Amino acid sequence: MSCILLLFCLPTLWQIVAAIDWKGQRKAFMKSQSSDHCQNFTFDEVKVATNNFSDALLLGAGGYGKVYKGSINGGTNLVAIKRANPCSHQGLNEFQTEIFLLSQLRHSHVVSLIGCCKERKEMILVYDYMANGTLRDHLYKMKKPPLSWTRRLTICIGAARGLHYLHTGSKHSIIHRDVKSTNILLDQNWVAKISDFGLSKIGPNMLTQSNTHVTTLVKGSFGYLDPEYYKRQKLTEKSDVYSFGVVLFEVLSARPAVLQLTENMEEEQEKVNLAEWVMHCYQSGRVDQIIDPYLQGKIDPTSLRTFTDIARKCLGEKGSERPTMGEVLWNLEQAWLQQQESDCFQNDGNYGVADRTTANGLSVIVDVDGVPLHGASDPTPGVEFSEIIAPIGR
């Protein structure tokens, strides 16, 4: 009888030990100094910046906490302020990860962390303000004007550049682990930036370690989750590639990754899971059914084929079947070029060498065949793009 009672008590004892350990971690972290790249804000400064966390400045809320629009430096700089739920055990881990990673990352397509606040047991992060919100905001549910195909391609290219940087920009890859349309933010110039690194993992050292995965508990968002990662708990950069493939089809279809059905939507049953529905349409030759009605007749067929071919490869069942983010990026740039050439031909009837600059500053010099000149797939390419500049032979 005493053994049975002990067994019943074990979960409670374990929970107590875990809670003590978490409180110890939290106390130590809250006393630690932030990175030199991450400014420390006082709680009073954050209250002033958000008008005492006014509901009128609330941008969004979720399991992690709430996000507010704010201003610092005497109102001259707009910021987004994420205030975590102080009672969340998971929140501390995500808070630590976000500060650790974002204080070291600098890239035009990764959201910038300005600072944090750890006073009074608070977990508050301060970011650059993204005036155009999330990518999802412009695809469905928000009643915003639909985006043109060129703008959608430009956003996808920017996001792909950010992910490619994470995967290859240092000796240790960074696996985002929660790529989705709500974690791709858009600034006032429609530049796409990868955000929310709370679930991210540091990958193996690409220079010295032979293993290519990280074994970890499965975390992510339903509808975007890599099936191989879900089954084997082995996380790789290809897990991000799968999730990004879902995002690409979200962009093309203006439909959510998981469709919430109501009683009157039984005919939509096969479309509940976007990735599964897309693969079914692709295999049955019904790709046209995937396209957002607004885009029907507005996409160059070659651009569409390039886009859907690489997006479909991203959804490969096995990671080994999926492209790298560098390959995804190159194909998206080709789809953009193909659309630009088609638009130019329709508008002018003839075309030659042109310098094409999109609304967010993507610039590519192309000749009459749509081939980049000078090898420039990025106006300011860094070492992370060395393998995709002048993609001869692909």
C-alpha positions in Angstrom: 0.0 0.0 0.0 2.8 2.4 0.9 4.5 1.7 -2.5 1.3 2.6 -4.3 1.0 5.8 -2.4 4.6 6.7 -3.2 3.9 6.2 -6.9 1.0 8.5 -6.7 3.2 11.1 -5.0 6.1 10.9 -7.5 4.6 13.3 -10.1 4.0 15.9 -7.3 7.5 15.5 -6.1 8.9 15.9 -9.6 6.8 18.9 -10.2 8.1 20.5 -7.1 11.7 19.8 -8.1 11.1 21.1 -11.6 9.5 24.3 -10.2 12.5 24.9 -7.9 14.9 24.4 -10.7 12.9 26.8 -13.0 12.8 29.4 -10.2 16.6 29.0 -9.8 17.2 29.5 -13.5 14.9 32.5 -13.7 16.6 34.1 -10.7 20.1 33.6 -12.1 19.1 34.9 -15.6 17.3 37.9 -14.3 20.5 38.9 -12.4 22.7 38.4 -15.5 23.7 41.2 -17.7 22.4 41.4 -21.3 24.6 41.4 -24.4 26.3 44.6 -25.3 24.1 44.6 -28.4 20.9 44.5 -26.2 20.0 47.6 -24.3 18.5 47.2 -20.8 15.3 49.2 -20.3 13.8 49.9 -16.9 10.3 48.8 -16.2 9.3 52.5 -15.8 10.7 53.3 -19.3 8.7 50.5 -20.8 5.5 51.7 -19.1 6.1 55.2 -20.5 6.8 53.8 -23.9 3.4 51.9 -23.9 1.3 54.4 -22.0 1.2 52.0 -19.1 0.5 49.0 -21.4 -2.6 50.7 -22.9 -5.1 48.4 -24.7 -5.2 51.1 -27.4 -1.6 50.2 -28.3 -2.1 46.4 -28.2 -0.9 44.8 -31.5 -1.6 41.2 -30.6 -1.8 38.5 -27.9 -1.0 34.8 -27.7 0.2 32.1 -25.4 3.5 33.8 -24.8 2.0 37.2 -23.8 1.0 40.5 -25.4 2.7 42.7 -28.0 2.3 46.5 -27.8 3.2 49.4 -30.1 5.4 51.8 -28.3 7.8 54.7 -28.7 11.3 55.4 -27.2 13.8 58.2 -27.3 11.3 60.9 -26.7 8.8 59.5 -29.2 11.3 59.6 -32.1 11.5 55.8 -32.5 8.6 53.4 -32.9 9.0 50.0 -31.4 7.1 46.7 -30.7 7.2 45.6 -27.1 6.5 42.0 -26.3 5.6 41.4 -22.6 5.6 37.8 -21.6 3.3 36.1 -19.2 5.3 36.2 -15.9 3.8 32.8 -14.8 4.9 31.0 -18.0 7.7 28.4 -17.4 8.1 28.0 -21.2 8.2 31.8 -21.5 11.5 32.0 -19.7 13.2 29.6 -22.0 11.9 31.4 -25.1 12.9 34.8 -23.5 16.5 33.6 -23.0 16.8 32.0 -26.4 15.4 35.1 -28.1 17.9 37.4 -26.4 20.8 35.1 -26.9 20.2 34.7 -30.6 18.9 38.1 -31.7 21.7 39.9 -29.8 24.2 38.2 -32.1 22.3 38.2 -35.4 22.5 41.1 -37.8 20.8 40.8 -41.2 18.4 42.9 -43.2 15.8 40.1 -43.3 16.0 39.2 -39.6 14.0 41.3 -37.1 16.2 43.5 -34.9 16.1 43.2 -31.1 16.7 46.7 -29.6 16.6 45.7 -25.9 14.9 44.0 -23.0 13.6 44.5 -19.5 14.1 42.0 -16.7 13.1 44.1 -13.7 10.3 43.1 -11.3 10.3 39.5 -12.7 9.2 40.9 -16.0 10.2 39.4 -19.4 9.9 42.1 -21.9 11.6 42.4 -25.3 11.8 45.6 -27.5 12.0 45.2 -31.3 12.0 47.5 -34.3 8.4 48.3 -35.2 7.1 46.5 -38.3 4.5 48.9 -39.7 2.9 46.4 -42.1 2.4 43.7 -39.6 2.6 40.0 -40.4 2.5 38.3 -43.8 -0.6 36.5 -42.8 -2.4 39.8 -42.2 -2.2 40.5 -46.0 -3.3 37.0 -47.1 -6.6 36.4 -45.4 -9.0 37.3 -42.6 -7.9 41.0 -42.2 -9.9 42.5 -45.2 -6.7 44.2 -46.5 -6.2 44.9 -50.2 -4.8 41.8 -51.9 -1.1 41.8 -52.7 0.2 41.6 -56.3 2.1 38.6 -57.4 5.3 40.5 -57.7 5.0 41.9 -54.2 4.3 38.4 -52.9 7.4 37.1 -54.7 9.5 39.9 -53.2 8.3 39.1 -49.7 9.1 35.4 -50.2 12.5 36.2 -51.5 13.3 38.4 -48.5 12.1 35.7 -46.0 14.1 33.1 -47.9 17.2 35.3 -47.6 16.7 35.5 -43.9 16.3 31.8 -43.4 19.3 31.1 -45.7 21.4 33.4 -43.5 20.3 31.5 -40.4 21.2 28.2 -41.9 24.6 29.2 -43.3 25.7 32.5 -41.9 28.0 31.1 -39.2 29.8 27.9 -38.3 26.7 26.8 -36.3 23.5 26.7 -38.2 20.4 28.1 -36.5 17.2 26.2 -37.0 14.2 28.5 -36.5 11.7 25.7 -35.8 8.6 27.9 -36.1 8.5 29.2 -39.6 5.0 30.4 -40.5 3.3 33.4 -42.0 2.7 35.1 -38.7 6.5 35.0 -38.0 7.3 36.8 -41.2 7.0 40.5 -40.5 6.8 43.4 -43.0 8.3 46.9 -42.3 7.0 50.1 -43.8 8.8 49.4 -47.1 7.4 45.8 -47.3 10.8 44.3 -46.4 10.2 40.8 -45.0 12.0 39.9 -41.7 12.0 36.6 -39.9 10.9 36.9 -36.3 10.1 35.0 -33.1 13.2 32.9 -32.2 11.9 31.5 -29.0 11.8 27.9 -30.3 15.0 28.2 -32.3 17.8 25.7 -31.8 21.5 25.9 -32.5 22.4 23.3 -35.1 25.6 21.2 -35.2 29.0 22.8 -36.1 29.0 22.5 -39.8 32.8 22.6 -39.9 33.7 19.9 -37.3 30.6 17.7 -36.6 29.5 14.9 -38.9 26.0 14.6 -37.6 23.5 16.8 -39.4 20.6 16.9 -37.0 19.6 17.8 -33.5 17.5 15.4 -31.4 14.9 17.3 -29.5 11.3 17.3 -28.4 8.9 18.2 -31.1 7.8 21.8 -31.1 6.3 24.0 -33.7 2.9 25.0 -35.1 0.3 22.6 -36.4 0.0 22.7 -40.2 3.7 23.7 -40.7 5.4 20.8 -38.8 7.9 18.7 -40.8 6.4 15.2 -40.8 9.9 13.6 -40.5 10.7 15.7 -37.5 7.4 14.8 -35.9 8.0 11.1 -36.4 11.7 10.8 -35.6 12.3 13.9 -33.3 15.4 14.7 -35.4 15.5 18.4 -36.3 17.5 19.7 -39.3 17.5 22.8 -41.5 15.2 20.9 -43.8 12.5 21.1 -41.1 12.5 24.9 -41.7 12.4 24.2 -45.5 9.2 22.2 -45.1 7.6 24.9 -43.0 8.6 27.5 -45.6 7.1 25.4 -48.3 3.7 25.6 -46.5 4.2 29.4 -46.3 4.9 29.6 -50.1 1.6 27.8 -50.8 -0.2 30.1 -48.3 1.1 33.0 -50.4 -0.1 31.5 -53.6 -3.5 30.4 -52.4 -4.3 33.1 -49.7 -5.5 30.2 -47.5 -4.4 29.2 -44.0 -2.1 26.3 -43.3 -5.0 24.7 -41.4 -8.6 25.6 -42.3 -11.1 25.9 -39.5 -14.2 24.2 -40.7 -17.8 25.1 -39.7 -20.9 23.0 -40.1 -21.6 24.6 -43.6 -18.2 23.8 -45.0 -18.3 20.0 -45.5 -17.3 20.4 -49.1 -14.0 22.0 -47.9 -13.0 18.9 -45.9 -10.2 17.9 -48.3 -8.7 21.4 -47.9 -8.4 21.4 -44.2 -4.6 20.7 -44.3 -3.1 23.0 -46.9 0.1 20.9 -47.5 -1.9 17.7 -48.1 -4.5 19.5 -50.3 -1.7 21.1 -52.4 0.1 17.8 -52.9 -3.2 16.2 -53.9 -3.9 18.9 -56.5 -0.4 18.8 -57.8 -0.4 15.0 -58.3 -3.8 15.2 -60.1 -2.9 18.1 -62.4 -5.1 20.6 -60.7 -2.6 23.3 -59.7 -4.9 26.0 -61.0 -7.3 25.3 -58.1 -4.6 26.3 -55.6 -4.2 29.9 -56.9 -5.8 32.8 -55.1 -8.8 33.9 -57.3 -7.4 37.5 -57.2 -4.2 36.2 -59.0 -6.0 34.2 -61.7 -4.7 35.3 -65.1 -2.1 37.7 -63.6 0.8 35.2 -63.1 3.2 34.4 -66.0 2.9 30.6 -66.5 6.7 30.2 -66.4 7.0 32.1 -63.2 4.1 30.1 -61.7 5.7 26.8 -62.7 9.1 27.8 -61.2 7.4 28.9 -58.0 5.2 25.8 -57.6 7.9 23.3 -58.5 10.3 24.6 -55.8 7.4 25.0 -53.3 6.3 21.4 -53.9 9.9 20.1 -53.4 10.0 21.9 -50.0 7.1 19.6 -49.0 9.0 16.4 -49.6 8.2 13.6 -47.1 11.9 13.2 -46.3 14.4 15.9 -45.6 16.8 14.4 -48.1 14.2 15.1 -50.8 13.9 18.8 -50.0 16.1 21.6 -51.4 18.3 23.8 -49.3 17.2 27.3 -48.5 19.9 28.5 -51.0 18.2 26.5 -53.8 14.8 27.8 -52.7 16.1 31.4 -52.8 17.6 31.0 -56.3 14.4 29.6 -57.7 12.2 32.3 -56.2 14.5 34.9 -57.7 14.1 33.2 -61.0 10.3 33.2 -60.7 10.5 37.0 -59.9 12.7 37.6 -63.0 10.3 35.6 -65.2 7.4 37.6 -64.0 9.3 40.9 -64.6 10.2 39.9 -68.1 6.6 38.9 -68.9 5.3 42.2 -67.5 7.9 44.2 -69.4 7.1 42.4 -72.7 3.3 43.0 -72.2 3.8 46.7 -71.4 6.4 47.6 -73.9 6.3 44.9 -76.6 10.1 44.8 -76.5 12.8 44.7 -73.9 16.5 44.6 -73.4 18.9 45.0 -70.5 17.1 46.5 -67.6 17.8 47.4 -63.9 14.7 46.1 -62.0 14.2 47.4 -58.5 11.2 46.2 -56.5 9.3 48.2 -53.8 11.5 46.8 -51.0 14.9 47.4 -52.7 15.6 44.0 -54.3 17.7 44.9 -57.3 18.7 42.5 -60.1 20.3 43.4 -63.4 18.9 41.1 -66.2 19.4 40.6 -69.9 16.9 39.7 -72.5 16.8 36.1 -71.4 16.1 36.9 -67.8 19.7 35.9 -66.7 21.2 38.0 -63.9 24.3 40.0 -65.0 27.3 40.6 -62.7 26.2 37.7 -60.6 24.2 39.9 -58.3 21.3 38.1 -56.6 21.5 40.5 -53.6 22.4 44.3 -53.7 24.8 43.8 -50.8 25.5 40.0 -50.7 27.5 38.7 -47.8 29.4 35.5 -47.3 26.2 33.7 -46.6 25.2 34.1 -50.3 28.6 33.0 -51.7 27.2 29.7 -52.9 24.2 31.1 -54.8 25.8 34.1 -56.5 26.1 33.4 -60.3 24.3 30.0 -60.1 26.0 28.5 -63.1 24.8 25.0 -64.1 21.7 25.0 -61.9 
